[in-house]
Amino acid sequence: MHRKAKWILSIAVFLLLIALFAPWMVRAYWALRTSNPVRRGLHTAGKLGCFSCHGEPGQRGLPDPGVANLSVPTWTSLAKARSLSSDSDIRDAILEGSYPAADNPAIEMPAYGEFLNGRDLDDLVATFKVLSGRNVPAAGSAARRGLDLASEWRCFQCHGFAGSGGLANPGSLSGFVPGWYGPDFDDLVRNCREFDEWILEGKLARLDDHAIASYFTRRQRVSMPTYADKSQANLDDLWAYVRWLGATGGGVEIQRATESPRRSGS
C-alpha cells in the first residue's frame, strides 16, 4: 500500500509539473520552429535601436539637426549605395560605423563591433538585405508582382515584414500570426489550392474539420479576413512570391531562387 501511494504521488507531481511548464514548452517550441534570420534580425535591430534613427523598418530616416535638409539615410537608400554592394560591406558598416556624406552631421552611425558577432550579426545583415529591397524577386516576375500586391494590400502588417512571421495572436496554437515560409507555414498550407482557399475564404476546411486544430482556430483572437474579390491571377502571383520566399530562405539567399510551375501541387 505504501509503494502504491508513492507511485500515485509521483504521478500527481509529474502531471502538476507538466501543467505548470506546458505553456512555456509550447511557446519555446514554436519560437524555435518559426525562427528565421529575418525575424531574429528584426528583434536584434529593435534592441540596438536601429529603427529609432532609420525608421521602422529602416524606411524613414530621422532628420539631422546638424545639417539642413539632411536625414539619416533609409536602408533602401543605403542598399543602393555602391559602398554597401556586398554582404561584407554591410557587415563592416555595422561593426565600424558609417557616416552621412555631409560635413559635421549631428547624428552619426555608431559602431557596434563590441556588441555584435556570430549569428546576431549575420541575422542583422540578412534583415538589412531583405527589408532594404536589395534582395527581392526579379523585376517583371510573378513573384515580384506578388510582393507588390502583398505590399499594396498591407499583408505584412499581420504576417510580419517580408512574411517573416507576424503579430501576436492570443489563443492561437503558436501564439502569433504565421509567416509565409518555414516549417510552420508548410504545416498550415500544404499546396497552392489551400493557399487560395485561405485567402478567398479566410479559413481552411481541413483545419475546421480537425478536432484539435479547430479548437485553436475558434479561440484565436486574430482571424484571417476573406478576400473573395481577388482574381486567380492575383492568387497565382502571391503564391509565386510565397514560393520564392521558401526557395530563398525569406529572400536571404536570393541566388537559390527559382520559380516553380503554379499548378505543380507544391
JOWO-V943918 format. One record per backbone hydrogen bond with DSSP energy under -0.5 kcal/mol. NH is the residue of the N-H (numbers start at 1). CO is the residue of the C=O. If there is no record, write none. Layout:
BEGIN
nh:co
NH:CO
NH:CO
END
This chain:
BEGIN
nh:co
5:1
6:2
7:3
8:4
9:5
10:6
11:7
12:8
13:9
14:10
15:11
16:12
17:13
18:14
19:15
20:16
21:17
22:18
25:21
26:22
27:23
28:24
29:25
30:26
31:27
32:28
33:29
34:30
35:32
40:36
41:37
42:38
43:39
44:40
45:41
46:42
47:43
48:44
49:45
49:46
50:45
52:49
53:49
53:50
54:50
55:51
58:55
60:54
62:53
64:70
65:63
67:64
70:67
72:62
75:58
76:58
78:74
79:75
80:76
81:77
81:78
84:81
85:82
90:86
91:87
92:88
93:89
94:90
95:91
96:92
97:93
102:100
105:102
108:106
109:98
110:108
112:94
113:95
115:112
116:112
120:117
121:117
122:118
123:119
124:120
125:121
126:122
127:123
128:124
129:125
130:126
131:127
132:128
133:130
134:129
135:129
136:134
141:138
145:141
146:142
147:143
148:144
149:145
150:146
151:147
152:148
153:149
154:151
155:150
156:150
157:154
158:155
159:155
160:156
163:160
164:161
165:159
166:177
167:158
169:175
172:169
177:167
180:163
186:182
187:183
188:184
189:185
190:188
195:191
196:192
197:193
198:194
199:195
200:196
201:197
202:198
203:197
208:204
209:205
210:207
214:210
215:211
216:212
217:213
218:214
219:215
220:216
221:170
223:221
227:199
230:227
235:231
236:232
237:233
238:234
239:235
240:236
241:237
242:238
243:239
244:240
245:241
246:242
247:243
248:244
249:245
249:246
250:245
252:248
253:248
254:252
256:253
257:254
260:258
264:261
265:262
END
